[in-house]
Amino acid sequence: MRSIPNTPNLKSFLGSSSKWDYPFYKKLTKTDLGRKGADGRKSKQSGPLINSRFKDYMPQFPESDLKSASFSIDLNLELWVGNVFWGQLNSKFRCETRGLKRSPEYRITTNIKDWLSEAEIGDWLIVQKNLANDQFLRLVILPNDTIETGNRNAHDLKNYNPITPEGLQAAKDQRQQLQNYPFRAKTYNNKVTITTTSNARSKDFAMAVNNQYNYKCALCGEGLCSPAGSNTEVEAAHIIPVASNGPDDVRNGLTLCRKHHWAFDRGMWGLTDALTVTVPASVQAIPQNDSLTAFDGKKFTSQKIRAFNHI
């Protein structure tokens, strides 16, 4: 008898975070797994089928591709079985129309056969998209008795839908509206109606801030980029933290590499009202922080930062 490791708490492990969007999930069929069904016949296809209802939650194909018989998008997958990390690999999100003779069929394929061998027909597949990179997905296999859904074989979390292109566009429109008003150190400007999800606003904020700084760290000027998809190292940081009512406004954003973002969030460096970098003496006293200490006194000349006059 197989033994899938203890399943994660869905709310904490699969819920929205600063890294992952809300999930959707579906029951795995013999077609998804390339297995024999009750009739003894083996499916000729394999790879999880993505219901048309959920295709807007997945990476989007260029409009020009939609006229082709077959096309695909490169994926990077983080794979789990229960709450145990299984591995990370490259795969593809493929669309097949069989020579444009039928409606498009969407599947995650390539390099996942060994991972899928851990599943049984009827198990659940959880799909989550990385908030910073649409082509980076987390996939989790859970036992078939983990989720109570009645007769529904595929759905999302009620009231917690993943981001769609329409939702992201709405967040962008609302962010652009904010630029027409003076900066306010509060979560919402009362002249702009906020109707989008926090995930959509966070993703749009990160895209806008990183684009503004050309995907380079505002402190050190560096920023690594992977050749796999559009995966970059830099992250968008809130100058006034969200916990202190800092808004998802580009004027409240800095692009930082991961180590300097980590240090910024822990108060190891900051900016004065004159936009000068300050590194506390207690931080400078630690030899491992010499590379950070070197930035003490650096003057930020960027006109993009507007939050400091309002703290």
Salt bridges, closest charged atoms under 4 A:
ASP32 OD2 - LYS26 NZ 2.97
ASP39 OD1 - LYS30 NZ 3.52
ASP56 OD1 - LYS55 NZ 3.74
ASP74 OD1 - LYS92 NZ 2.64
GLU105 OE2 - ARG102 NH2 3.24
GLU105 OE2 - ARG107 NE 3.14
GLU120 OE2 - ARG2 NE 3.41
ASP123 OD2 - ARG2 NH1 2.73
ASP134 OD1 - LYS203 NZ 2.83
ASP156 OD1 - ARG53 NH2 3.74
ASP204 OD2 - ARG175 NE 2.47
GLU235 OE2 - ARG258 NE 3.66
GLU235 OE1 - HIS261 ND1 2.82
ASP248 OD1 - HIS238 NE2 2.66
ASP249 OD2 - ARG251 NH2 2.69
ASP265 OD2 - HIS261 NE2 3.25
